[in-house]
């Protein structure tokens, strides 16, 4: 039959404190729109939409224990673009290293 169209997914790793004060990480998957078929266009789209998402996140202080620590945009088979929270600075930086919780989804 027909091919399944690739769909974008934002994979977001969030730090949170439990009742005992211990910090844990949680992975949230947010479905996005259908992606272009060509891989090069798909990667350009993922980078653009990922930057929009990261810029929309609230700025947090480097010593905050809670909040988003990593974001990746994926096509269901592989991460296309990734960002991590910078240590000791407010904001996020692009990276080729995918967070371990996100990488585990593709093994």
PyMOL commands that place a pseudoatom at each C-alpha (Angstrom):
pseudoatom trace, name=CA, resn=UNK, resi=1, chain=A, elem=C, hetatm=0, pos=[0.000, 0.000, 0.000]
pseudoatom trace, name=CA, resn=UNK, resi=2, chain=A, elem=C, hetatm=0, pos=[1.171, 3.581, 0.613]
pseudoatom trace, name=CA, resn=UNK, resi=3, chain=A, elem=C, hetatm=0, pos=[4.166, 4.607, 2.623]
pseudoatom trace, name=CA, resn=UNK, resi=4, chain=A, elem=C, hetatm=0, pos=[3.672, 6.009, 6.085]
pseudoatom trace, name=CA, resn=UNK, resi=5, chain=A, elem=C, hetatm=0, pos=[4.554, 9.684, 6.134]
pseudoatom trace, name=CA, resn=UNK, resi=6, chain=A, elem=C, hetatm=0, pos=[7.318, 10.633, 8.599]
pseudoatom trace, name=CA, resn=UNK, resi=7, chain=A, elem=C, hetatm=0, pos=[6.020, 12.657, 11.521]
pseudoatom trace, name=CA, resn=UNK, resi=8, chain=A, elem=C, hetatm=0, pos=[8.031, 15.086, 13.624]
pseudoatom trace, name=CA, resn=UNK, resi=9, chain=A, elem=C, hetatm=0, pos=[8.324, 14.441, 17.336]
pseudoatom trace, name=CA, resn=UNK, resi=10, chain=A, elem=C, hetatm=0, pos=[9.775, 16.698, 19.975]
pseudoatom trace, name=CA, resn=UNK, resi=11, chain=A, elem=C, hetatm=0, pos=[11.442, 14.608, 22.676]
pseudoatom trace, name=CA, resn=UNK, resi=12, chain=A, elem=C, hetatm=0, pos=[11.848, 16.677, 25.831]
pseudoatom trace, name=CA, resn=UNK, resi=13, chain=A, elem=C, hetatm=0, pos=[13.816, 15.618, 28.924]
pseudoatom trace, name=CA, resn=UNK, resi=14, chain=A, elem=C, hetatm=0, pos=[12.649, 17.393, 32.067]
pseudoatom trace, name=CA, resn=UNK, resi=15, chain=A, elem=C, hetatm=0, pos=[14.286, 17.462, 35.507]
pseudoatom trace, name=CA, resn=UNK, resi=16, chain=A, elem=C, hetatm=0, pos=[11.935, 17.405, 38.475]
pseudoatom trace, name=CA, resn=UNK, resi=17, chain=A, elem=C, hetatm=0, pos=[12.157, 16.942, 42.236]
pseudoatom trace, name=CA, resn=UNK, resi=18, chain=A, elem=C, hetatm=0, pos=[10.157, 14.272, 44.013]
pseudoatom trace, name=CA, resn=UNK, resi=19, chain=A, elem=C, hetatm=0, pos=[8.725, 14.599, 47.530]
pseudoatom trace, name=CA, resn=UNK, resi=20, chain=A, elem=C, hetatm=0, pos=[12.053, 13.499, 49.035]
pseudoatom trace, name=CA, resn=UNK, resi=21, chain=A, elem=C, hetatm=0, pos=[13.947, 16.236, 47.202]
pseudoatom trace, name=CA, resn=UNK, resi=22, chain=A, elem=C, hetatm=0, pos=[15.689, 13.836, 44.815]
pseudoatom trace, name=CA, resn=UNK, resi=23, chain=A, elem=C, hetatm=0, pos=[16.057, 14.985, 41.218]
pseudoatom trace, name=CA, resn=UNK, resi=24, chain=A, elem=C, hetatm=0, pos=[14.725, 12.686, 38.482]
pseudoatom trace, name=CA, resn=UNK, resi=25, chain=A, elem=C, hetatm=0, pos=[14.420, 12.984, 34.724]
pseudoatom trace, name=CA, resn=UNK, resi=26, chain=A, elem=C, hetatm=0, pos=[11.315, 12.386, 32.640]
pseudoatom trace, name=CA, resn=UNK, resi=27, chain=A, elem=C, hetatm=0, pos=[10.975, 12.006, 28.870]
pseudoatom trace, name=CA, resn=UNK, resi=28, chain=A, elem=C, hetatm=0, pos=[7.960, 13.580, 27.176]
pseudoatom trace, name=CA, resn=UNK, resi=29, chain=A, elem=C, hetatm=0, pos=[7.161, 12.978, 23.506]
pseudoatom trace, name=CA, resn=UNK, resi=30, chain=A, elem=C, hetatm=0, pos=[5.160, 15.644, 21.675]
pseudoatom trace, name=CA, resn=UNK, resi=31, chain=A, elem=C, hetatm=0, pos=[3.803, 14.773, 18.235]
pseudoatom trace, name=CA, resn=UNK, resi=32, chain=A, elem=C, hetatm=0, pos=[4.281, 17.318, 15.486]
pseudoatom trace, name=CA, resn=UNK, resi=33, chain=A, elem=C, hetatm=0, pos=[3.298, 17.717, 11.855]
pseudoatom trace, name=CA, resn=UNK, resi=34, chain=A, elem=C, hetatm=0, pos=[4.242, 15.556, 8.882]
pseudoatom trace, name=CA, resn=UNK, resi=35, chain=A, elem=C, hetatm=0, pos=[7.825, 16.030, 7.695]
pseudoatom trace, name=CA, resn=UNK, resi=36, chain=A, elem=C, hetatm=0, pos=[9.150, 16.388, 4.132]
pseudoatom trace, name=CA, resn=UNK, resi=37, chain=A, elem=C, hetatm=0, pos=[10.288, 13.169, 2.458]
pseudoatom trace, name=CA, resn=UNK, resi=38, chain=A, elem=C, hetatm=0, pos=[13.770, 14.390, 1.553]
pseudoatom trace, name=CA, resn=UNK, resi=39, chain=A, elem=C, hetatm=0, pos=[16.169, 13.863, 4.447]
pseudoatom trace, name=CA, resn=UNK, resi=40, chain=A, elem=C, hetatm=0, pos=[18.022, 17.151, 3.890]
pseudoatom trace, name=CA, resn=UNK, resi=41, chain=A, elem=C, hetatm=0, pos=[14.774, 19.145, 4.038]
pseudoatom trace, name=CA, resn=UNK, resi=42, chain=A, elem=C, hetatm=0, pos=[13.646, 17.122, 7.024]
pseudoatom trace, name=CA, resn=UNK, resi=43, chain=A, elem=C, hetatm=0, pos=[16.842, 18.035, 8.921]
pseudoatom trace, name=CA, resn=UNK, resi=44, chain=A, elem=C, hetatm=0, pos=[16.516, 21.736, 8.015]
pseudoatom trace, name=CA, resn=UNK, resi=45, chain=A, elem=C, hetatm=0, pos=[12.888, 21.724, 9.165]
pseudoatom trace, name=CA, resn=UNK, resi=46, chain=A, elem=C, hetatm=0, pos=[13.814, 19.928, 12.425]
pseudoatom trace, name=CA, resn=UNK, resi=47, chain=A, elem=C, hetatm=0, pos=[16.522, 22.483, 13.203]
pseudoatom trace, name=CA, resn=UNK, resi=48, chain=A, elem=C, hetatm=0, pos=[14.212, 25.443, 12.549]
pseudoatom trace, name=CA, resn=UNK, resi=49, chain=A, elem=C, hetatm=0, pos=[11.311, 24.062, 14.589]
pseudoatom trace, name=CA, resn=UNK, resi=50, chain=A, elem=C, hetatm=0, pos=[13.624, 22.894, 17.378]
pseudoatom trace, name=CA, resn=UNK, resi=51, chain=A, elem=C, hetatm=0, pos=[15.155, 26.365, 17.687]
pseudoatom trace, name=CA, resn=UNK, resi=52, chain=A, elem=C, hetatm=0, pos=[11.648, 27.864, 17.899]
pseudoatom trace, name=CA, resn=UNK, resi=53, chain=A, elem=C, hetatm=0, pos=[10.767, 25.413, 20.680]
pseudoatom trace, name=CA, resn=UNK, resi=54, chain=A, elem=C, hetatm=0, pos=[13.983, 26.031, 22.648]
pseudoatom trace, name=CA, resn=UNK, resi=55, chain=A, elem=C, hetatm=0, pos=[13.610, 29.807, 22.373]
pseudoatom trace, name=CA, resn=UNK, resi=56, chain=A, elem=C, hetatm=0, pos=[10.055, 29.557, 23.717]
pseudoatom trace, name=CA, resn=UNK, resi=57, chain=A, elem=C, hetatm=0, pos=[11.247, 27.840, 26.901]
pseudoatom trace, name=CA, resn=UNK, resi=58, chain=A, elem=C, hetatm=0, pos=[11.455, 30.049, 29.979]
pseudoatom trace, name=CA, resn=UNK, resi=59, chain=A, elem=C, hetatm=0, pos=[14.974, 31.103, 30.916]
pseudoatom trace, name=CA, resn=UNK, resi=60, chain=A, elem=C, hetatm=0, pos=[16.046, 29.500, 34.135]
pseudoatom trace, name=CA, resn=UNK, resi=61, chain=A, elem=C, hetatm=0, pos=[18.903, 30.128, 36.463]
pseudoatom trace, name=CA, resn=UNK, resi=62, chain=A, elem=C, hetatm=0, pos=[21.862, 27.721, 36.205]
pseudoatom trace, name=CA, resn=UNK, resi=63, chain=A, elem=C, hetatm=0, pos=[21.315, 26.527, 39.769]
pseudoatom trace, name=CA, resn=UNK, resi=64, chain=A, elem=C, hetatm=0, pos=[17.642, 25.625, 39.247]
pseudoatom trace, name=CA, resn=UNK, resi=65, chain=A, elem=C, hetatm=0, pos=[17.008, 21.905, 39.738]
pseudoatom trace, name=CA, resn=UNK, resi=66, chain=A, elem=C, hetatm=0, pos=[13.795, 21.715, 37.737]
pseudoatom trace, name=CA, resn=UNK, resi=67, chain=A, elem=C, hetatm=0, pos=[12.951, 22.425, 34.115]
pseudoatom trace, name=CA, resn=UNK, resi=68, chain=A, elem=C, hetatm=0, pos=[13.828, 21.248, 30.619]
pseudoatom trace, name=CA, resn=UNK, resi=69, chain=A, elem=C, hetatm=0, pos=[17.364, 19.879, 30.334]
pseudoatom trace, name=CA, resn=UNK, resi=70, chain=A, elem=C, hetatm=0, pos=[17.379, 18.519, 26.743]
pseudoatom trace, name=CA, resn=UNK, resi=71, chain=A, elem=C, hetatm=0, pos=[15.292, 18.732, 23.563]
pseudoatom trace, name=CA, resn=UNK, resi=72, chain=A, elem=C, hetatm=0, pos=[15.550, 16.705, 20.355]
pseudoatom trace, name=CA, resn=UNK, resi=73, chain=A, elem=C, hetatm=0, pos=[13.461, 16.753, 17.203]
pseudoatom trace, name=CA, resn=UNK, resi=74, chain=A, elem=C, hetatm=0, pos=[13.116, 13.265, 15.699]
pseudoatom trace, name=CA, resn=UNK, resi=75, chain=A, elem=C, hetatm=0, pos=[11.465, 11.687, 12.691]
pseudoatom trace, name=CA, resn=UNK, resi=76, chain=A, elem=C, hetatm=0, pos=[10.577, 8.419, 14.403]
pseudoatom trace, name=CA, resn=UNK, resi=77, chain=A, elem=C, hetatm=0, pos=[13.768, 6.659, 13.271]
pseudoatom trace, name=CA, resn=UNK, resi=78, chain=A, elem=C, hetatm=0, pos=[16.557, 9.009, 14.361]
pseudoatom trace, name=CA, resn=UNK, resi=79, chain=A, elem=C, hetatm=0, pos=[17.183, 12.299, 16.153]
pseudoatom trace, name=CA, resn=UNK, resi=80, chain=A, elem=C, hetatm=0, pos=[17.570, 15.080, 13.581]
pseudoatom trace, name=CA, resn=UNK, resi=81, chain=A, elem=C, hetatm=0, pos=[18.525, 18.001, 15.848]
pseudoatom trace, name=CA, resn=UNK, resi=82, chain=A, elem=C, hetatm=0, pos=[19.308, 18.294, 19.574]
pseudoatom trace, name=CA, resn=UNK, resi=83, chain=A, elem=C, hetatm=0, pos=[19.835, 20.948, 22.238]
pseudoatom trace, name=CA, resn=UNK, resi=84, chain=A, elem=C, hetatm=0, pos=[20.989, 20.764, 25.864]
pseudoatom trace, name=CA, resn=UNK, resi=85, chain=A, elem=C, hetatm=0, pos=[20.755, 23.200, 28.739]
pseudoatom trace, name=CA, resn=UNK, resi=86, chain=A, elem=C, hetatm=0, pos=[24.101, 24.921, 29.240]
pseudoatom trace, name=CA, resn=UNK, resi=87, chain=A, elem=C, hetatm=0, pos=[25.859, 24.403, 32.537]
pseudoatom trace, name=CA, resn=UNK, resi=88, chain=A, elem=C, hetatm=0, pos=[26.347, 27.528, 34.658]
pseudoatom trace, name=CA, resn=UNK, resi=89, chain=A, elem=C, hetatm=0, pos=[24.638, 29.671, 32.012]
pseudoatom trace, name=CA, resn=UNK, resi=90, chain=A, elem=C, hetatm=0, pos=[21.060, 30.458, 31.155]
pseudoatom trace, name=CA, resn=UNK, resi=91, chain=A, elem=C, hetatm=0, pos=[19.896, 29.017, 27.837]
pseudoatom trace, name=CA, resn=UNK, resi=92, chain=A, elem=C, hetatm=0, pos=[20.460, 26.057, 25.519]
pseudoatom trace, name=CA, resn=UNK, resi=93, chain=A, elem=C, hetatm=0, pos=[23.115, 25.056, 23.014]
pseudoatom trace, name=CA, resn=UNK, resi=94, chain=A, elem=C, hetatm=0, pos=[22.920, 22.859, 19.932]
pseudoatom trace, name=CA, resn=UNK, resi=95, chain=A, elem=C, hetatm=0, pos=[24.714, 19.527, 20.196]
pseudoatom trace, name=CA, resn=UNK, resi=96, chain=A, elem=C, hetatm=0, pos=[25.406, 16.342, 18.259]
pseudoatom trace, name=CA, resn=UNK, resi=97, chain=A, elem=C, hetatm=0, pos=[25.210, 14.334, 21.494]
pseudoatom trace, name=CA, resn=UNK, resi=98, chain=A, elem=C, hetatm=0, pos=[21.707, 13.084, 22.165]
pseudoatom trace, name=CA, resn=UNK, resi=99, chain=A, elem=C, hetatm=0, pos=[20.573, 12.772, 25.789]
pseudoatom trace, name=CA, resn=UNK, resi=100, chain=A, elem=C, hetatm=0, pos=[20.750, 9.113, 26.989]
pseudoatom trace, name=CA, resn=UNK, resi=101, chain=A, elem=C, hetatm=0, pos=[16.975, 8.952, 27.667]
pseudoatom trace, name=CA, resn=UNK, resi=102, chain=A, elem=C, hetatm=0, pos=[16.293, 10.038, 24.081]
pseudoatom trace, name=CA, resn=UNK, resi=103, chain=A, elem=C, hetatm=0, pos=[18.976, 7.763, 22.583]
pseudoatom trace, name=CA, resn=UNK, resi=104, chain=A, elem=C, hetatm=0, pos=[17.419, 4.782, 24.376]
pseudoatom trace, name=CA, resn=UNK, resi=105, chain=A, elem=C, hetatm=0, pos=[14.223, 5.271, 22.327]
pseudoatom trace, name=CA, resn=UNK, resi=106, chain=A, elem=C, hetatm=0, pos=[16.107, 4.413, 19.114]
pseudoatom trace, name=CA, resn=UNK, resi=107, chain=A, elem=C, hetatm=0, pos=[17.937, 1.248, 20.198]
for i in range(1, 107): cmd.bond("trace and resi %d" % i, "trace and resi %d" % (i + 1))
show_as sticks, trace
zoom trace
